[in-house]
């Protein structure tokens, strides 16, 4: 691990959890799990999605969960391949609006579902992740096209009242172009939080360049720490402040064995599986693992996917998180209201703020 890593006492521990439920077709089961995660003070919950997956749209579901919760962050998977960037940014901005600043998006790509659309052939993963980065860039430009808390449009004149005119975006990517301005005012967080699974090579450069949170599926503390160091070095090389990138170790967790590991080896650490590193054991052992990895600087936080959603999330919140809170390693309340505040991330400055301030000073 990097020698430059601050002591654990000065690095808040972050925990997020997946709330995927294969057979759920209404919002109620997702509301229940999100509320449970919120009771434990988790930073955010994720909900996976893909074009070929059966079930409701993840972004729409978490927009429904938003008014039923008050603090926990909400991060649906958004597949940028085959989607229109203008519509994507509007939907994500709307999630941030309806959740009062708790929205994010887990950016993903599709390399196998081109036949569902018939508009273009499948591209390489490298190309798809480059495109995903351009979608994030275009979205942020659109969000910065309007002022914070922009005024309303006068229907008769087409002008915006009470604020400076919004700025039109003229963005040209390799596979798409966006020209115009977003119909949704700038999100409460400025830019909703971008989450990227940076385990695979093609996604790692995109995560270093654009992600606020990078997930890494790591089967050991050493593997997680090496990935974190690599991502932070890459972010710095790209001109970013590496301190503004959070790297989470992503684990599948099976807490059905109570306080005894159901299989040798799992109690001491995760084992590789086809679905990613799997921890199988008790919630106390999981708390020890989380504390040890974090203290060693291997991860800023953990993204945990329960094998049995309700059972394992209840044991995670009621036992693992409670023990970490008792040890003073995890928050007992939310210090802020937005997902960026939970993660200790600064709200991005409006890219046109300097121009606006200069204009205002000149007018004065």
C-alpha positions, 0 to 999 in steps of 0.5 A: 500500500502507498506510504502516502496514505493517511492514517485510518483515523483520518480517513472515514470508512465508507460502506455501500450495499447492493439492493438487487432482488431478482424477483421484485417487480414493485418498488416496495421491496427496494424501499424496505432495503433502502430504509434498512441501509439508511438505518445503518448509516450506509453511504449509498445503495446500488441497484443493478440493471442492463438492457437484457435483465428482467425487471423494472428500470433501476433508475426509475425504481430509485427515483420512486425510493427517493421520497421514501428515504431521507439520507441514504444515497441512491445509485442505479446502474445506467448503461451508456451504450445504445442510450441517448446521452441527452436523455441520460443526463436529464434522467440522472439530474432528475434523480438528484433533484427528487432525492434532494442531492442524494443521486448518483449513477453507476456507469456501465457499458453493453458489449452483448446487447446490440441486437436488441436495438439494431442501430449499430454493431457491438464495439470493443470494450475499449471503445465502449468505455471511451464512449462512456467517458464522453457521455459523462463529460457531456452530461457534466457540461450540460449540467453546467450549462444552467446556473445553480437553482436556475430561474423559470422560463418565460413562455412568451419570450423564451427567456429565463427569469431571474438568472443569467441565460443558460449556456448552450453546449456544443459537444462532439464525441466519437459516436454522438454529438450534443448541442443545446441545453439541458431542460433540467436545472443544474442538479443539487450536487452540481454533478451527481456522483459517478460510480464505476466498476474499475476491476477490468482493464478497459474501465480502469482508465475511464474510472481514473479520469471520471469516477468519484467512486471506483469499485474493485473486486479484490480477493485480498487486502494486497490486491485491493491496495494495489488497485487503489494505488494504481487508480490514484496514480492514474488519476494524478497523471490525468491532472486530477486530485487523487484525494477526490477519488474514493476506491471501494473494495467490492465483495459478495457477502453470505452471512448465513453461517452466523458466527461460524464460517460455512466453508473453510477459508471464508471466515478469514477472507473472501474466496474468488468465485465466478460472481466475484470475491465471496465472503462467507462467514459471520458478521463479526468476522466481516467487521474485522476484515473491513476494519483491517483492510481499511486500516491498512489503506487497502480501500476507502470503503466497501461495496457489499452485495448480499447473497440473500438480500434481506437476511444478509443486509439485516445482519450487515446493519444490525451486527457488522455495522453496529460493531464498527460503530461501537469501535468508533470506525463508522458513523452513527449519523449522517453529518450532511444531507447529500451523497457528496457530503457522505463521501467527503467529496467537494461539490464541483464548481460551476465551470462558468462560475468565474465568467459569471462572477467577472460579468457581475463585477463588471456590471457593478 
